[in-house]
């Protein structure tokens, strides 16, 4: 539960209710350059800005308001896909390097295991082996 004794779901429902009340009473949605200004909208509604990004019901309400008021809506920042792509490429490279290191370690351990198995076989025979 959160500080005020409400669950995350209750807080989400309350945020959507506040957003709906605001959008029903407002003549326009805060905008900048033809796009919804999420920070200004969150401040006007009295909700956390992240709630407007993450809550599907809040997104739907904003989408409806955008359609009615003729704005472009909330769009991902330019370059966000490129940045995400770069991060994914780095992660793939890191994982490939780790995989190669583990494969080399596995190979070495198997080689040692075969060597120790051969020594164990000789020891179990109980005979002296002349090299």
CORZICOR-V43371 format. One record per run of one state. SS is the DSSP state (~ for helix, > for strand, _ for the rest). FROM is the first residue (numbers start at 1). LEN is the number of residues. If there is no record, write none. Layout:
# CORZICOR-V43371
SS_FROM_LEN ; SS_FROM_LEN
This chain:
# CORZICOR-V43371
__1_7 ; ~_8_18 ; __26_5 ; >_31_2 ; __33_2 ; >_35_2 ; __37_1 ; ~_38_8 ; __46_3 ; ~_49_6 ; __55_1 ; ~_56_14 ; __70_10 ; ~_80_46 ; __126_6
